[in-house]
């Protein structure tokens, strides 16, 4: 009888652990997708102020507030603050820090982390 109870507890525990890992994996994948969708309109608006991409920019911010970690949200908020008030800092550095934080948020391996100075070419226009 005791063995049956122990087996039942182990099965329930295994199911709960599998569910939690599955949920965490699914949320990480959603974050990766959201971050991938968020960055292009943010970068375009930051470096091309005449862009008509303002609606996509605001959609990206809304998605960020839903999926981003607290650190990512703060870094992006700082970058947006600099967009509105350029005297507050350097927009490139702010976006570099935000991108590095996004990567740290979705990258489980510490040896895969980047530094801000590793993210150099945020927006490029190729001229022939």
Backbone as CSV, one residue per row, in Angstrom:
resi,resn,N_x,N_y,N_z,CA_x,CA_y,CA_z,C_x,C_y,C_z
1,UNK,0.821,-1.196,0.000,0.000,0.000,0.000,0.869,1.267,0.000
2,UNK,1.914,1.250,0.840,2.806,2.403,0.912,3.527,2.595,-0.426
3,UNK,3.958,1.477,-1.048,4.620,1.582,-2.358,3.693,2.198,-3.400
4,UNK,2.422,1.877,-3.344,1.441,2.419,-4.276,1.282,3.923,-4.072
5,UNK,1.256,4.365,-2.833,1.148,5.798,-2.520,2.400,6.534,-2.995
6,UNK,3.565,5.953,-2.762,4.816,6.576,-3.196,4.855,6.681,-4.718
7,UNK,4.437,5.619,-5.409,4.403,5.649,-6.869,3.433,6.715,-7.369
8,UNK,2.291,6.841,-6.742,1.301,7.845,-7.142,1.857,9.255,-6.931
9,UNK,2.532,9.463,-5.813,3.130,10.772,-5.530,4.208,11.092,-6.571
10,UNK,5.033,10.107,-6.911,6.074,10.310,-7.916,5.473,10.624,-9.285
11,UNK,4.396,9.956,-9.631,3.744,10.222,-10.918,3.182,11.636,-10.939
12,UNK,2.494,12.038,-9.894,1.931,13.395,-9.819,3.053,14.425,-9.854
13,UNK,4.113,14.177,-9.102,5.249,15.091,-9.088,5.869,15.200,-10.486
14,UNK,6.052,14.076,-11.156,6.620,14.076,-12.511,5.754,14.856,-13.480
15,UNK,4.447,14.695,-13.387,3.529,15.412,-14.262,3.627,16.921,-14.013
16,UNK,3.694,17.311,-12.752,3.785,18.732,-12.412,5.098,19.320,-12.912
17,UNK,6.191,18.634,-12.721,7.498,19.115,-13.184,7.515,19.226,-14.713
18,UNK,6.988,18.219,-15.402,6.938,18.263,-16.867,6.087,19.437,-17.340
19,UNK,4.980,19.670,-16.673,4.110,20.792,-17.032,4.840,22.124,-16.841
20,UNK,5.513,22.284,-15.713,6.236,23.528,-15.440,7.351,23.760,-16.450
21,UNK,8.106,22.719,-16.771,9.167,22.869,-17.769,8.581,23.192,-19.141
22,UNK,7.497,22.546,-19.497,6.840,22.814,-20.777,6.326,24.233,-20.861
23,UNK,5.735,24.715,-19.775,5.230,26.079,-19.730,6.374,27.080,-19.833
24,UNK,7.451,26.839,-19.109,8.613,27.736,-19.159,9.213,27.754,-20.565
25,UNK,9.320,26.598,-21.207,9.863,26.524,-22.563,8.962,27.279,-23.534
26,UNK,7.676,27.106,-23.398,6.714,27.793,-24.278,6.794,29.311,-24.097
27,UNK,6.893,29.760,-22.848,6.978,31.198,-22.583,8.284,31.768,-23.124
28,UNK,9.379,31.022,-22.996,10.673,31.478,-23.533,10.575,31.621,-25.056
29,UNK,9.912,30.673,-25.712,9.731,30.750,-27.163,8.879,31.960,-27.547
30,UNK,7.851,32.243,-26.759,7.014,33.424,-27.016,7.821,34.710,-26.844
31,UNK,8.685,34.725,-25.833,9.553,35.886,-25.621,10.487,36.073,-26.808
32,UNK,11.092,34.983,-27.273,11.988,35.080,-28.421,11.251,35.644,-29.627
33,UNK,10.065,35.155,-29.865,9.263,35.638,-30.988,8.917,37.115,-30.796
34,UNK,8.483,37.465,-29.594,8.105,38.859,-29.310,9.304,39.789,-29.459
35,UNK,10.455,39.413,-28.917,11.640,40.257,-29.031,12.040,40.420,-30.496
36,UNK,11.920,39.344,-31.273,12.239,39.422,-32.696,11.312,40.364,-33.450
37,UNK,10.054,40.437,-33.024,9.093,41.341,-33.659,9.223,42.767,-33.145
38,UNK,9.673,42.916,-31.929,9.757,44.222,-31.285,10.922,45.053,-31.826
39,UNK,12.066,44.440,-31.987,13.274,45.202,-32.331,13.209,45.958,-33.654
40,UNK,12.783,45.358,-34.753,12.818,46.108,-36.018,12.079,47.454,-35.981
41,UNK,10.809,47.519,-35.537,10.168,48.844,-35.530,10.804,49.817,-34.539
42,UNK,11.316,49.320,-33.426,11.972,50.217,-32.471,13.228,50.827,-33.078
43,UNK,14.026,49.999,-33.715,15.271,50.481,-34.316,14.986,51.432,-35.482
44,UNK,14.010,51.088,-36.312,13.687,51.947,-37.459,13.246,53.327,-36.985
45,UNK,12.352,53.383,-36.006,11.871,54.680,-35.511,13.013,55.448,-34.838
46,UNK,13.883,54.751,-34.137,14.988,55.415,-33.448,15.954,56.084,-34.427
47,UNK,16.212,55.440,-35.580,17.218,55.956,-36.495,16.654,56.604,-37.749
48,UNK,15.372,56.480,-37.948,14.736,57.116,-39.103,13.470,57.801,-38.601
49,UNK,13.644,58.976,-38.024,12.538,59.696,-37.389,11.398,60.009,-38.357
50,UNK,11.680,60.038,-39.639,10.649,60.341,-40.634,9.875,59.082,-41.027
51,UNK,10.218,57.965,-40.423,9.572,56.700,-40.758,8.078,56.759,-40.457
52,UNK,7.308,56.078,-41.282,5.867,56.005,-41.053,5.532,54.771,-40.218
53,UNK,6.504,54.257,-39.550,6.374,53.020,-38.786,5.934,53.253,-37.339
54,UNK,5.328,54.392,-37.044,4.970,54.751,-35.663,3.946,53.775,-35.063
55,UNK,2.991,53.310,-35.879,1.990,52.366,-35.380,2.660,51.060,-34.973
56,UNK,3.562,50.560,-35.805,4.288,49.329,-35.482,5.163,49.525,-34.252
57,UNK,5.722,50.703,-34.124,6.531,51.053,-32.956,5.701,50.922,-31.679
58,UNK,4.504,51.492,-31.684,3.649,51.432,-30.499,3.149,50.020,-30.227
59,UNK,2.859,49.247,-31.269,2.478,47.841,-31.084,3.628,47.065,-30.450
60,UNK,4.841,47.358,-30.914,6.018,46.683,-30.372,6.182,46.993,-28.888
61,UNK,5.973,48.254,-28.523,6.080,48.624,-27.102,5.033,47.891,-26.263
62,UNK,3.818,47.799,-26.784,2.770,47.082,-26.037,3.139,45.618,-25.839
63,UNK,3.685,45.002,-26.869,4.095,43.605,-26.775,5.236,43.460,-25.760
64,UNK,6.121,44.428,-25.764,7.239,44.390,-24.825,6.740,44.420,-23.384
65,UNK,5.775,45.277,-23.102,5.276,45.383,-21.729,4.622,44.063,-21.306
66,UNK,4.102,43.290,-22.250,3.487,42.004,-21.915,4.509,40.890,-21.710
67,UNK,5.505,40.824,-22.576,6.426,39.689,-22.572,7.791,39.964,-21.964
68,UNK,8.223,41.184,-21.960,9.573,41.488,-21.505,9.739,41.359,-20.007
69,UNK,10.933,41.003,-19.621,11.239,40.967,-18.187,11.287,42.397,-17.652
70,UNK,11.330,42.517,-16.357,11.387,43.842,-15.737,12.633,44.603,-16.196
71,UNK,13.770,43.917,-16.276,15.014,44.571,-16.699,14.931,45.039,-18.149
72,UNK,14.362,44.194,-19.024,14.221,44.565,-20.434,13.288,45.761,-20.564
73,UNK,12.161,45.719,-19.864,11.196,46.819,-19.932,11.842,48.132,-19.486
74,UNK,12.640,48.077,-18.452,13.309,49.297,-17.975,14.340,49.814,-18.984
75,UNK,15.075,48.893,-19.595,16.078,49.313,-20.593,15.390,49.948,-21.802
76,UNK,14.302,49.339,-22.277,13.581,49.902,-23.422,12.929,51.221,-23.034
77,UNK,12.393,51.302,-21.832,11.785,52.558,-21.385,12.830,53.673,-21.370
78,UNK,14.039,53.350,-20.950,15.128,54.333,-20.965,15.424,54.765,-22.402
79,UNK,15.471,53.807,-23.325,15.742,54.137,-24.728,14.637,55.018,-25.308
80,UNK,13.395,54.703,-25.010,12.268,55.507,-25.515,12.310,56.899,-24.902
81,UNK,12.689,56.984,-23.639,12.830,58.277,-22.985,13.880,59.127,-23.696
82,UNK,14.973,58.499,-24.113,16.023,59.221,-24.851,15.514,59.623,-26.235
83,UNK,14.673,58.788,-26.849,14.084,59.166,-28.139,13.296,60.463,-28.013
84,UNK,12.548,60.586,-26.916,11.734,61.789,-26.696,12.569,62.987,-26.244
85,UNK,13.630,62.705,-25.515,14.493,63.767,-24.973,15.954,63.372,-25.199
86,UNK,16.494,63.639,-26.391,17.859,63.208,-26.739,18.944,63.684,-25.774
87,UNK,18.696,64.762,-25.058,19.703,65.255,-24.121,19.908,64.306,-22.929
88,UNK,19.008,63.332,-22.747,19.111,62.395,-21.621,20.188,61.331,-21.816
89,UNK,20.663,61.173,-23.042,21.689,60.153,-23.234,21.880,59.784,-24.687
90,UNK,22.601,58.711,-24.892,22.940,58.232,-26.223,21.979,57.102,-26.603
91,UNK,21.210,57.306,-27.682,20.205,56.321,-28.080,20.826,54.993,-28.481
92,UNK,21.973,55.032,-29.140,22.623,53.794,-29.558,23.024,52.969,-28.344
93,UNK,23.642,53.598,-27.363,24.038,52.880,-26.150,22.818,52.318,-25.424
94,UNK,21.739,53.085,-25.387,20.517,52.626,-24.714,19.948,51.389,-25.405
95,UNK,19.924,51.386,-26.737,19.428,50.217,-27.456,20.386,49.038,-27.356
96,UNK,21.687,49.321,-27.346,22.656,48.238,-27.157,22.398,47.531,-25.825
97,UNK,22.212,48.312,-24.766,21.947,47.735,-23.451,20.644,46.948,-23.448
98,UNK,19.607,47.459,-24.122,18.318,46.772,-24.178,18.441,45.442,-24.918
99,UNK,19.158,45.445,-26.028,19.322,44.215,-26.809,20.106,43.177,-26.020
100,UNK,21.142,43.607,-25.343,21.934,42.688,-24.519,21.058,42.110,-23.402
101,UNK,20.212,42.928,-22.822,19.320,42.453,-21.761,18.279,41.476,-22.308
102,UNK,17.765,41.741,-23.517,16.818,40.809,-24.149,17.480,39.451,-24.355
103,UNK,18.697,39.494,-24.865,19.415,38.237,-25.114,19.652,37.488,-23.799
104,UNK,20.039,38.195,-22.757,20.255,37.559,-21.461,18.955,36.960,-20.932
105,UNK,17.841,37.618,-21.233,16.537,37.147,-20.764,16.127,35.828,-21.421
106,UNK,16.498,35.624,-22.664,16.069,34.406,-23.368,17.185,33.369,-23.522
107,UNK,18.412,33.752,-23.219,19.551,32.852,-23.386,19.880,32.191,-22.043
108,UNK,19.645,30.890,-21.909,19.874,30.242,-20.607,21.343,30.035,-20.251
109,UNK,22.243,30.130,-21.225,23.645,29.825,-20.970,24.461,31.109,-20.778
110,UNK,25.047,31.290,-19.613,25.797,32.516,-19.326,26.969,32.752,-20.284
111,UNK,27.588,31.707,-20.808,28.730,31.889,-21.702,28.304,32.386,-23.084
112,UNK,27.007,32.445,-23.349,26.499,32.963,-24.626,26.109,34.439,-24.538
113,UNK,26.287,35.038,-23.384,25.880,36.429,-23.192,26.789,37.372,-23.970
114,UNK,26.228,38.499,-24.361,26.970,39.538,-25.072,27.164,40.740,-24.164
115,UNK,28.085,41.605,-24.553,28.262,42.895,-23.894,27.707,43.958,-24.834
116,UNK,27.388,45.111,-24.298,26.828,46.197,-25.107,27.706,46.536,-26.307
117,UNK,29.011,46.531,-26.098,29.910,46.900,-27.190,29.966,45.828,-28.287
118,UNK,29.433,44.640,-28.027,29.367,43.594,-29.049,28.263,43.851,-30.068
119,UNK,27.304,44.708,-29.723,26.172,45.011,-30.595,26.433,46.384,-31.202
120,UNK,27.120,46.410,-32.346,27.578,47.681,-32.905,26.720,48.227,-34.035
121,UNK,26.229,47.392,-34.884,25.542,47.866,-36.085,24.043,47.663,-35.940
122,UNK,23.397,48.597,-35.261,21.966,48.487,-35.021,21.145,48.837,-36.250
123,UNK,21.585,49.818,-36.981,20.812,50.295,-38.135,21.800,50.709,-39.208
124,UNK,21.692,50.092,-40.369,22.614,50.412,-41.447,21.847,50.684,-42.730
125,UNK,22.329,51.620,-43.474,21.825,51.864,-44.820,22.979,51.625,-45.762
126,UNK,22.768,50.715,-46.673,23.815,50.399,-47.642,23.654,51.341,-48.833
127,UNK,24.705,52.071,-49.124,24.685,53.029,-50.241,25.626,52.497,-51.313
128,UNK,25.120,52.416,-52.522,25.959,51.910,-53.641,26.891,52.969,-54.135
